[in-house]
Amino acid sequence: MKAQAVLKEKNLSIAQVSDARKEALAGDDAWMLLAKAKEIHVARGKKQRIFDPQADDKDEILAQTLGRSGTLRAPTLRIGDRLLVGFNEALYALL
């Protein structure tokens, strides 16, 4: 997986891994995780968006962070008070 390769290249370790197929976060559970972040960085293809869950529209944030199945998109990384959802190399340059 590209995300793991980028983390390894930057000498970052993974503190916790969850299998989204076994521990899927959807709806209110996903929002509880998202709402705790100060910033949410979302990658979809080559595009990136940054959300502030305290100021931005909840429905718009969920639309960008949940996949077609209605569960939180992978990979999702928590780094301090930021969440990174999805993958593209420019987003991971923030690490």
C-alpha positions in Angstrom: 0.0 0.0 0.0 1.3 3.4 -0.9 0.3 5.0 2.4 2.5 2.5 4.4 5.4 3.1 2.0 5.2 6.9 2.6 5.0 6.4 6.4 8.1 4.1 6.3 10.0 6.6 4.1 9.3 9.3 6.7 10.3 7.0 9.5 6.9 7.2 11.1 5.4 4.3 13.0 1.8 3.3 13.2 0.5 3.2 16.8 -2.8 1.5 16.0 -4.3 -0.3 13.0 -7.9 -1.0 12.5 -9.4 -3.2 9.7 -12.2 -1.1 8.2 -13.9 -4.3 7.0 -14.1 -5.6 10.6 -14.5 -2.2 12.4 -16.3 0.0 9.9 -17.3 3.4 11.1 -20.5 4.8 9.7 -22.9 7.6 10.4 -22.9 8.9 14.0 -19.8 6.7 14.9 -17.8 8.3 12.1 -19.0 11.8 13.0 -17.9 11.2 16.6 -14.3 10.6 15.4 -14.4 13.4 12.9 -15.9 16.0 15.3 -13.0 15.5 17.7 -10.4 16.7 15.1 -9.3 20.3 14.8 -8.7 19.8 11.0 -9.8 17.2 8.6 -7.7 16.8 5.5 -9.5 14.9 2.8 -7.9 13.5 -0.4 -10.1 12.3 -3.3 -7.9 11.5 -6.3 -5.6 14.5 -6.8 -7.9 16.9 -5.0 -7.6 17.9 -1.4 -9.9 19.8 1.0 -9.5 20.9 4.5 -12.5 21.0 6.9 -13.0 22.4 10.4 -15.6 20.2 12.0 -16.6 23.0 14.4 -17.3 25.5 11.7 -18.0 23.6 8.5 -21.2 21.8 7.5 -21.5 18.3 9.0 -23.3 16.9 5.9 -20.6 18.2 3.6 -17.8 16.7 5.7 -19.6 13.3 5.9 -20.2 13.4 2.1 -16.4 13.9 1.5 -15.2 11.4 4.2 -17.6 8.5 3.8 -17.4 6.1 0.9 -20.1 4.6 -1.3 -20.9 2.0 1.4 -21.5 4.8 3.9 -18.4 4.0 6.0 -15.3 6.1 6.7 -12.9 6.0 3.8 -9.5 4.4 4.2 -6.9 5.1 5.0 -7.7 7.4 7.8 -4.8 8.7 10.0 -5.0 10.6 13.2 -2.0 12.8 13.7 -2.3 14.8 16.9 -5.5 16.8 16.4 -5.7 16.4 12.6 -7.3 13.6 10.6 -6.1 12.6 7.1 -8.8 10.8 5.2 -8.0 9.1 1.8 -4.6 9.1 0.1 -2.6 11.1 -2.3 1.0 11.9 -2.1 0.5 15.7 -1.7 -1.6 15.1 1.3 1.0 12.8 2.9 3.6 15.4 2.3 2.0 17.1 5.4 3.4 14.4 7.6 
